[in-house]
């Protein structure tokens, strides 16, 4: 893919258009409130200025103290207001209005990771309530749709759509993920030690079409069961790197399967919870009788917990979140369905595709601390490992990671995230929407 020469001017033009479109150079107006003249003689003010003074007088002292404290916390308050103004004009106002049907917002999507390098895209995100019955529920959990596009300087480009919908007051759920991508990736082998040797690097261009969807029904309490469908078609080409001999492993692959799902979900939100816990089992059977190239089975196990806690960083309550997950495989698993450690969603800090295997287990814990306004920070630590056989899980080397991130609320319970992850001898920068888990 000779994309760089064509893409760079396009990216620059997109960047300029995006800045103008979101209003990062708005018209600023200033209102100077006149001070009393010497000797206690009041200076005349117009009606608008008098109304502003009356509004200030009506604000309780406690509220004014909070505003002043926020000004001290953010000395660049003018920049903060400029940012909020630009986001508000694009619909990313940090709030959710169910009366709009789908409450849309848009933000530029700067892309950077060690795999994709620098690029630019657009994220469109919408919150909605799926039916009238759900609308009448107090503290209703909104459904969400996210659309993402990107193109980067090293030729990566892609389109992704994610849907998380709740019906009949969360009696039913329907989730779907669609992705098309054309990206350069790496392959080192099927264990952690292979991934740590630069001589094993194989670079290739990956073209993928992936779709998965499943429906769920609440059967009692917070417990759901459901069925789903999965389709994955991936191919690799244009191989280069020191380990060109490994290219024979990366043959064209099509995987089609049916999935079964069981979960207990007491979280207060699907994408950005602050309380509750999730225990989830996802089983998928891929078979030649469905149209797949090979027969194999995969079981994914996921447990996540969330608890509010007070910290010394802010007067706002933080969330401590933790997760344990594993993926177990049996049968003739193709290269594109192997599990991995690294990338933007698990063990951030390791290059995606460097560490792959048939079996995986990892754990991560994260502190999510809101700051003033719509800003927040996160810190995390994690550890994970891979193996060829289930019985060997934990016997290979474990990979640790740590990281820190910045959060900007663009809709109610929807954050734009910037993460900086560090692994053993590796690191990564990630930009995305919604929390990792």
C-alpha positions in Angstrom: 0.0 0.0 0.0 1.7 3.2 -1.2 -0.6 5.4 0.9 1.7 7.8 2.5 2.3 10.2 -0.4 -1.4 10.5 -1.1 -2.6 10.5 2.4 -0.4 13.2 4.0 -1.9 16.3 2.1 -5.4 14.8 2.6 -4.8 14.5 6.3 -3.5 18.1 6.6 -6.6 19.3 4.7 -8.9 17.2 6.9 -7.2 18.6 10.0 -7.8 22.2 8.9 -11.4 21.6 7.9 -12.0 19.7 11.2 -10.7 22.6 13.3 -12.8 25.1 11.5 -15.9 22.9 11.5 -15.8 22.2 15.3 -15.3 25.9 15.9 -11.9 26.0 17.5 -11.5 29.5 16.3 -14.9 30.9 17.5 -15.9 34.6 17.8 -14.9 35.6 21.3 -16.8 38.4 23.1 -15.8 40.1 26.3 -18.0 42.0 28.7 -16.3 44.4 31.0 -18.2 45.0 34.2 -17.6 48.7 35.3 -16.2 49.2 38.8 -17.7 51.7 41.2 -16.2 55.2 40.8 -14.1 56.8 43.5 -16.0 58.2 46.4 -18.7 55.5 46.2 -20.5 57.0 43.2 -22.0 54.2 41.1 -21.3 54.0 37.4 -24.3 53.5 35.2 -24.7 50.1 33.6 -27.0 48.9 30.8 -29.8 46.4 31.2 -27.7 43.3 30.1 -24.9 44.2 32.5 -27.4 44.7 35.3 -29.0 41.3 34.6 -25.6 39.7 34.7 -24.8 41.3 38.1 -28.2 40.2 39.5 -27.4 36.6 38.4 -24.1 36.7 40.1 -25.8 38.0 43.3 -28.2 35.1 43.2 -25.5 32.5 43.1 -24.9 31.1 46.7 -21.5 31.8 48.2 -20.8 28.1 48.2 -21.4 27.9 44.4 -19.2 31.0 43.9 -16.4 29.4 46.0 -16.7 26.2 43.8 -16.4 28.3 40.6 -13.4 30.1 42.0 -11.7 26.8 43.1 -12.2 25.5 39.6 -10.6 28.6 38.2 -7.6 27.9 40.4 -7.5 24.2 39.4 -7.6 25.2 35.7 -5.5 28.4 35.3 -6.1 28.0 31.5 -9.9 28.4 32.1 -10.2 30.4 28.9 -8.8 27.5 26.9 -11.2 25.1 28.8 -14.2 27.3 27.8 -13.0 27.4 24.2 -12.7 23.6 24.1 -16.2 23.2 25.7 -17.7 25.7 23.2 -16.2 23.8 20.3 -17.5 20.5 21.6 -20.9 21.8 22.3 -21.3 23.1 18.8 -20.5 19.6 17.5 -23.1 18.0 19.8 -20.5 16.7 22.3 -21.9 18.7 25.1 -21.4 16.1 27.9 -25.2 15.6 28.4 -27.9 13.3 27.0 -31.3 14.5 25.8 -33.6 11.5 25.2 -36.2 13.8 23.5 -34.0 14.1 20.4 -34.5 10.5 19.4 -30.8 9.8 18.8 -28.7 12.5 20.5 -25.8 12.7 18.2 -22.4 14.2 18.7 -19.2 14.4 16.6 -15.5 14.8 17.4 -12.3 14.6 15.3 -10.6 11.3 15.9 -6.8 11.8 16.1 -5.2 8.4 15.8 -1.9 7.3 17.1 -0.5 3.9 18.1 2.7 2.0 17.5 0.9 -0.1 15.0 -1.0 2.6 13.0 1.2 5.6 13.5 -0.4 9.1 13.3 -3.6 9.7 11.5 -7.0 11.4 11.6 -10.6 10.3 11.5 -14.1 11.2 12.7 -16.1 9.7 15.5 -19.9 10.0 15.5 -21.7 8.8 18.6 -25.3 8.8 19.6 -27.2 8.0 22.7 -30.9 7.0 22.6 -33.7 5.2 24.4 -35.0 2.4 22.2 -38.7 2.4 23.1 -41.3 4.2 25.2 -41.3 1.6 27.9 -37.6 2.2 28.5 -38.2 6.0 28.4 -40.5 5.7 31.4 -37.9 4.0 33.6 -36.3 6.1 36.3 -32.5 6.4 35.7 -32.8 4.7 32.4 -29.7 3.2 30.9 -29.3 4.7 27.4 -28.5 2.7 24.3 -25.4 3.8 22.3 -24.2 3.7 18.7 -20.6 4.7 17.8 -19.3 5.1 14.2 -15.5 5.5 13.6 -13.4 6.1 10.6 -9.6 6.7 10.3 -6.7 7.0 7.9 -3.0 7.1 9.0 0.3 8.1 7.5 1.5 4.5 7.2 -1.5 3.4 5.1 -3.8 2.1 7.7 -7.5 2.9 7.2 -10.7 1.5 8.5 -14.4 1.9 9.3 -16.1 0.6 12.5 -19.6 0.6 13.9 -20.6 -0.5 17.4 -24.2 -0.8 18.7 -25.3 -1.4 22.3 -29.1 -1.3 22.6 -31.5 -2.0 25.4 -35.2 -2.7 24.9 -38.3 -3.0 27.1 -36.8 -1.5 30.2 -33.6 -3.5 29.7 -35.5 -6.8 29.4 -33.8 -7.4 26.0 -30.4 -6.4 24.6 -29.0 -6.4 21.1 -25.2 -5.8 20.5 -23.5 -5.7 17.1 -20.0 -4.9 15.9 -19.0 -4.3 12.3 -15.4 -3.6 11.1 -13.6 -3.2 7.9 -9.9 -2.5 8.0 -6.8 -2.4 5.8 -3.9 -2.0 8.2 -0.2 -3.0 8.4 0.4 -5.4 11.3 3.1 -7.7 12.7 3.4 -11.4 13.4 6.1 -12.9 15.6 4.9 -16.4 16.4 2.7 -18.2 18.9 4.3 -17.6 22.3 5.7 -14.8 24.4 9.4 -15.6 23.9 9.0 -15.4 20.1 7.4 -12.0 20.5 10.4 -10.7 22.3 12.9 -11.5 19.5 13.2 -8.9 16.8 14.5 -11.6 14.4 11.0 -13.1 14.4 9.2 -10.0 13.1 7.0 -10.4 10.0 5.3 -7.3 8.7 2.2 -7.7 6.5 -0.8 -5.8 5.2 -4.0 -7.1 6.8 -7.4 -6.7 5.1 -10.3 -7.8 7.3 -14.1 -7.9 7.3 -15.5 -8.8 10.7 -19.1 -8.9 12.0 -20.6 -10.2 15.2 -24.0 -9.8 16.8 -26.0 -11.3 19.6 -29.3 -10.9 21.3 -29.9 -11.3 25.1 -33.0 -11.8 27.2 -33.2 -11.2 30.9 -34.3 -14.4 32.6 -34.2 -13.4 36.3 -32.7 -10.6 38.3 -29.6 -9.3 36.5 -29.0 -12.5 34.6 -29.3 -12.8 30.8 -28.9 -15.5 28.2 -28.7 -15.2 24.4 -27.5 -16.4 21.0 -25.4 -14.8 18.3 -23.7 -15.0 14.9 -20.0 -14.4 14.0 -18.4 -13.9 10.6 -14.7 -13.1 10.1 -12.9 -12.9 6.7 -9.2 -11.9 6.8 -6.2 -12.1 4.5 -2.6 -11.0 4.7 -0.4 -9.9 1.8 2.8 -7.8 1.0 5.0 -9.6 3.5 8.3 -8.1 4.6 10.7 -8.3 7.5 13.4 -10.7 8.8 11.0 -13.6 9.3 9.6 -13.9 5.8 9.5 -17.7 6.2 6.6 -17.4 8.6 4.3 -16.0 5.9 3.1 -19.5 5.1 1.1 -19.4 8.4 -1.0 -16.4 7.3 -3.2 -17.9 4.7 -6.6 -16.4 3.7 -9.1 -17.3 6.4 -12.9 -17.3 6.7 -14.5 -18.2 10.0 -18.3 -18.5 10.5 -19.9 -19.6 13.7 -22.8 -19.5 16.2 -22.3 -18.2 19.7 -24.1 -18.7 23.0 -24.0 -16.1 25.8 -24.6 -16.1 29.6 -24.0 -13.1 31.8 -24.9 -11.5 35.1 -24.7 -7.8 34.8 -25.5 -5.5 37.8 -23.5 -2.5 36.4 -25.2 0.9 36.3 -24.0 1.5 32.7 -22.7 -0.7 29.9 -19.8 1.4 28.7 -18.8 3.5 31.7 -20.0 1.9 34.9 -19.2 3.2 38.4 -21.0 0.5 40.5 -21.9 -3.2 40.1 -20.2 -6.2 38.5 -20.3 -8.3 35.4 -19.6 -12.0 34.9 -19.8 -13.2 31.3 -19.4 -16.5 29.4 -19.3 -16.3 25.6 -19.0 -19.6 23.7 -18.5 -19.8 19.9 -18.5 -22.8 17.6 -16.9 -22.3 14.2 -17.7 -25.1 11.7 -17.1 -26.0 8.1 -20.8 -26.8 7.9 -21.5 -23.1 8.5 -19.0 -22.0 5.8 -15.8 -21.7 7.9 -12.5 -23.0 6.6 -11.7 -24.9 9.8 -13.5 -26.3 12.8 -12.7 -24.8 16.2 -14.3 -23.7 19.5 -13.6 -20.7 21.7 -14.7 -19.8 25.2 -14.2 -16.3 26.6 -14.6 -15.7 30.3 -14.8 -12.2 31.7 -15.3 -10.9 35.2 -15.3 -7.1 36.0 -16.1 -5.2 39.1 -16.7 -1.5 39.9 -16.8 0.4 43.2 -16.8 4.1 44.0 -14.1 5.4 46.3 -12.8 8.7 47.7 -9.3 9.8 47.0 -7.1 12.8 47.9 -6.9 13.9 44.2 -10.4 15.6 44.0 -13.6 16.2 45.9 -15.3 14.1 43.2 -15.8 10.4 43.8 -13.5 8.1 41.8 -14.2 4.6 40.5 -11.9 1.6 41.1 -12.4 -0.9 38.3 -10.9 -4.4 37.9 -11.1 -7.2 35.4 -10.1 -10.8 34.9 -10.5 -12.3 31.5 -9.4 -15.5 29.7 -9.9 -17.0 26.3 -9.6 -20.8 25.7 -9.4 -22.4 22.3 -9.7 -25.9 21.0 -9.4 -27.2 17.4 -7.8 -25.8 14.2 -7.7 -22.1 15.1 -6.7 -19.9 12.2 -4.1 -17.1 12.7 -6.7 -14.3 12.7 -8.7 -15.9 15.5 -5.7 -16.4 17.8 -5.9 -14.4 21.0 -3.3 -11.7 21.7 -2.0 -9.4 24.4 -1.5 -5.7 23.6 -3.3 -3.0 21.6 -5.8 -0.5 22.8 -8.0 -2.7 25.0 -5.8 -5.2 26.8 -2.4 -4.7 28.3 -2.0 -1.3 26.7 1.7 -0.7 26.0 2.5 -3.8 24.0 2.4 -3.7 20.2 -0.8 -5.4 18.9 0.0 -8.7 17.2 3.4 -9.1 18.8 2.3 -11.6 21.4 -0.2 -14.2 20.2 -1.4 -17.6 21.3 -4.3 -20.1 21.6 -4.9 -19.6 25.3 -4.9 -16.3 27.3 -5.5 -15.0 30.8 -5.0 -11.5 32.0 -6.0 -9.1 34.8 -6.0 -5.4 35.1 -7.1 -2.8 37.7 -7.8 0.8 37.0 -8.5 4.0 39.0 -10.8 6.4 37.2 -10.7 9.9 38.8 -13.0 12.7 37.7 -11.5 16.2 38.0 -13.2 19.5 37.5 -15.8 20.0 34.8 -15.7 17.3 32.1 -12.0 16.3 32.7 -10.7 13.2 34.3 -7.6 11.0 34.6 -7.0 7.2 35.0 -4.1 5.1 36.1 -3.8 1.3 35.8 -1.7 -1.8 36.2 -2.1 -5.1 34.5 -0.5 -8.5 33.8 -1.2 -11.3 31.4 0.2 -14.5 29.8 -0.4 -16.9 26.8 0.1 -20.6 26.2 -0.4 -23.2 23.5 -2.4 -25.6 25.7 -4.9 -24.9 28.5 -2.9 -27.0 30.9 0.2 -24.8 30.3 -1.5 -21.4 31.2 0.7 -19.6 33.7 3.8 -21.5 32.9 5.1 -19.1 30.3 6.5 -15.6 31.2 4.0 -13.0 32.4 3.8 -9.6 30.8 3.2 -6.6 33.1 2.0 -3.2 32.1 1.3 0.2 33.7 -0.2 3.4 32.3 -1.9 6.7 32.7 -4.7 8.4 30.7 -6.8 11.5 30.2 -10.6 11.5 29.9 -12.8 14.2 28.3 -16.6 13.7 28.7 -18.3 14.2 25.3 -21.7 12.8 26.2 -23.3 11.5 29.4 -21.1 8.5 30.5 -19.2 8.7 27.2 -15.5 9.7 27.3 -12.9 10.4 24.7 -9.8 8.7 26.0 -6.1 9.3 25.6 -4.0 6.5 27.0 -0.2 6.1 27.5 0.8 2.5 28.3 4.1 1.0 29.2 5.1 -2.6 29.0 8.4 -4.5 29.4 10.5 -3.0 26.6 7.5 -1.7 24.8 5.1 1.2 25.0 2.0 2.6 23.2 -0.3 5.7 22.8 -4.0 5.1 22.1 -6.9 7.4 21.3 -10.5 6.0 21.4 -14.0 6.4 22.7 -15.4 4.6 25.8 -13.5 2.9 28.6 -11.5 -0.3 28.0 -13.7 -2.4 30.3 
